């Protein structure tokens, strides 16, 4: 069976050449030649069957032969907002795996107990792109820069909003039970879930979020690492919002 080669080209229709990084991979690693078939993904829901039309030392041009719009695999918009861990590698792992599972947006939060105050968003974007290609997802999750917890919860968010925490003194509902309820309308399919730093959100932050309309929830009985909690939340949202294939 012939290997299918996917490349990320954000504006595939209006372009005729692979981006430089993709071109280098196509030419130096895969050693593609004129006439070889390739597949492009724009990260916005469309795949394209194309053919290599010209190659040089650093350039790889293509001609689109077929446009293939993809059907969404889940309903609504899944947004994960998470405080980055002290070890960046853990966030990189979570970004990769969450992209493979499938979600729509990732925002990093600076919270009261955050140990990391800076983060290279561009690196996270590259990891998400690589995971999208590897798992052949049609949509690339948007990766947003680090922002303060207070600013994030003050923003308008469509759909249902949740904050996961470990405080027993605040009532918590089960996250999966809550999102598994049949949505009232299309907007109700959207999910925004907050995951705190390694020391959890502060008690004041949890109360502030609840005051802004976020529902207090738990991800289960186990006490999870930050990156595990983030991935678990995405997986639960995926299961609850998954569109069954026919």
C-alpha positions in Angstrom: 0.0 0.0 0.0 1.4 3.4 -1.0 2.2 5.7 1.9 0.0 8.8 2.2 1.9 11.9 2.9 0.2 14.8 4.7 1.5 18.4 4.8 0.1 21.4 6.7 -0.6 24.4 4.4 -2.8 27.0 6.1 -3.8 28.7 2.9 -3.6 25.7 0.6 -6.1 27.0 -2.0 -4.4 30.4 -2.5 -0.8 29.0 -2.4 1.0 26.9 -4.9 4.0 26.0 -2.8 4.6 24.1 0.5 5.8 26.2 3.4 9.6 26.2 3.8 9.6 23.7 6.7 7.2 21.4 5.0 9.2 21.7 1.7 12.4 20.7 3.4 10.8 17.6 4.9 9.2 16.7 1.5 12.5 17.1 -0.4 15.3 16.1 2.0 13.5 13.4 4.1 10.8 12.0 1.8 12.7 12.8 -1.4 9.5 13.6 -3.3 9.7 14.2 -7.1 7.5 15.8 -9.7 4.4 13.8 -10.2 4.3 12.3 -6.7 0.9 12.5 -4.9 0.6 14.4 -1.6 -2.2 15.4 0.7 -2.5 18.9 2.2 -4.5 20.0 5.3 -5.4 23.5 6.0 -6.3 23.0 9.7 -9.7 24.4 9.1 -11.6 21.3 8.1 -10.4 20.5 4.5 -8.0 18.0 3.1 -6.6 18.4 -0.5 -5.3 15.8 -2.8 -2.4 17.4 -4.8 0.5 16.5 -7.1 4.0 17.8 -6.9 4.6 20.1 -9.9 8.1 21.4 -9.4 11.0 20.9 -7.0 14.2 22.7 -6.3 16.7 22.7 -3.5 14.4 24.6 -1.1 11.0 24.8 -2.9 8.2 22.3 -3.6 5.3 23.4 -5.7 2.0 21.6 -6.0 -1.2 21.5 -8.0 -4.4 20.7 -6.2 -6.4 17.9 -7.8 -9.2 17.5 -5.4 -10.8 19.2 -2.4 -12.0 17.0 0.4 -14.0 18.7 3.1 -14.1 16.7 6.3 -17.0 16.1 8.6 -16.6 17.2 12.2 -15.9 14.4 14.7 -17.4 16.2 17.7 -20.1 18.7 18.4 -19.4 22.2 19.6 -16.2 23.9 20.6 -13.9 22.3 23.2 -11.7 24.9 25.0 -9.1 23.8 27.5 -7.6 26.6 29.7 -4.7 25.3 31.9 -1.9 26.6 34.1 1.4 25.4 32.7 3.5 23.1 34.8 7.0 23.9 36.0 8.4 21.3 33.6 7.5 22.5 30.1 7.9 18.9 28.8 4.7 18.0 30.6 2.7 20.7 28.8 4.3 19.7 25.5 3.2 16.1 26.1 -0.4 17.2 27.0 -0.6 19.4 23.9 0.4 16.6 21.6 -2.0 14.0 23.1 -4.9 16.4 23.4 -4.5 17.3 19.8 -4.5 13.7 18.8 -7.7 13.2 20.8 -9.2 16.3 19.3 -10.2 19.7 20.7 -10.5 23.3 19.5 -8.6 25.7 21.6 -5.9 25.8 24.3 -5.2 28.8 26.6 -2.5 28.9 29.2 -3.3 30.5 32.5 -1.2 32.4 35.0 -2.7 31.7 38.4 -1.9 32.6 42.0 0.0 29.3 42.6 1.6 29.1 39.2 5.2 28.1 39.2 5.8 29.0 35.5 5.1 32.5 34.4 6.4 32.3 30.8 5.8 29.8 28.0 6.8 29.5 24.3 3.5 29.5 22.6 5.2 29.1 19.2 6.7 25.7 20.3 3.3 24.5 21.5 1.8 25.5 18.1 4.5 23.4 16.3 3.7 20.4 18.5 0.0 20.8 17.8 0.7 20.9 14.1 2.8 17.8 14.2 0.2 16.0 16.2 -2.6 17.1 13.9 -0.7 15.7 10.9 0.2 12.5 12.6 -3.3 11.8 13.8 -4.8 13.2 10.6 -7.1 15.6 12.3 -8.8 18.1 10.0 -8.9 21.0 12.5 -5.9 22.5 14.2 -6.6 23.7 17.8 -5.9 27.4 18.4 -3.1 27.9 20.9 -3.4 31.2 22.8 -0.7 33.0 24.7 -0.4 32.9 28.5 -2.9 35.2 30.2 -4.0 35.9 33.7 -6.7 33.8 35.4 -8.7 36.9 36.2 -8.7 38.2 32.7 -9.7 34.8 31.3 -12.7 34.2 33.5 -13.9 37.8 32.9 -14.1 37.1 29.1 -17.4 36.0 27.5 -17.4 32.3 26.8 -20.1 30.6 24.8 -21.7 27.4 26.1 -21.0 25.7 29.4 -18.1 26.7 31.7 -16.4 24.5 34.3 -13.6 24.8 36.8 -11.9 21.7 38.1 -10.4 21.8 41.6 -9.8 19.6 44.7 -11.4 21.7 47.5 -13.8 19.5 49.5 -15.3 22.6 51.2 -16.8 23.7 47.9 -19.5 21.5 46.4 -18.4 19.8 43.1 -20.4 18.1 40.5 -19.0 15.3 38.3 -17.6 16.8 35.1 -18.4 13.9 32.8 -22.0 13.6 34.2 -22.5 17.3 33.6 -21.3 17.4 30.0 -23.0 14.1 29.1 -26.4 15.7 29.5 -28.1 16.3 26.2 -27.4 19.9 25.1 -30.3 22.3 25.0 -29.1 23.9 21.7 -26.1 24.1 19.5 -24.4 26.8 21.7 -24.8 24.5 24.7 -22.5 22.0 23.0 -19.5 24.4 23.6 -17.4 23.5 26.6 -14.8 25.6 28.4 -12.9 23.8 31.2 -10.3 25.3 33.6 -7.4 23.2 35.0 -5.2 24.7 37.8 -1.5 24.6 38.5 0.4 21.9 40.4 -0.7 23.5 43.7 -4.3 23.8 42.4 -6.3 27.0 42.0 -6.4 29.2 45.1 -9.7 29.1 47.0 -10.4 32.7 46.0 -9.8 31.9 42.4 -12.4 29.0 42.5 -14.9 31.4 44.1 -14.2 34.1 41.5 -14.8 31.6 38.7 -18.0 30.4 40.2 -19.1 34.1 40.5 -18.4 34.4 36.7 -20.7 31.5 35.9 -18.2 28.6 36.0 -19.6 25.3 37.4 -17.5 23.7 40.2 -16.6 20.1 39.1 -14.4 17.1 39.8 -12.7 14.8 37.3 -13.2 11.8 39.5 -11.8 10.4 42.8 -8.1 10.3 41.7 -5.9 13.2 42.4 -4.3 13.9 39.0 -1.2 15.7 37.8 -2.0 19.0 35.9 -1.2 17.6 32.5 -3.1 14.4 33.2 -6.1 16.4 34.3 -6.0 18.5 31.2 -5.9 15.5 28.9 -8.6 13.7 30.9 -10.9 16.8 30.6 -10.4 16.8 26.8 -11.1 13.1 26.5 -14.3 13.4 28.6 -15.5 16.3 26.5 -14.7 14.4 23.4 -16.7 11.3 24.5 -19.6 13.4 25.5 -19.6 15.4 22.3 -18.5 12.7 19.8 -20.4 12.3 16.6 -21.0 8.7 15.8 -19.9 7.7 12.3 -22.3 5.8 10.1 
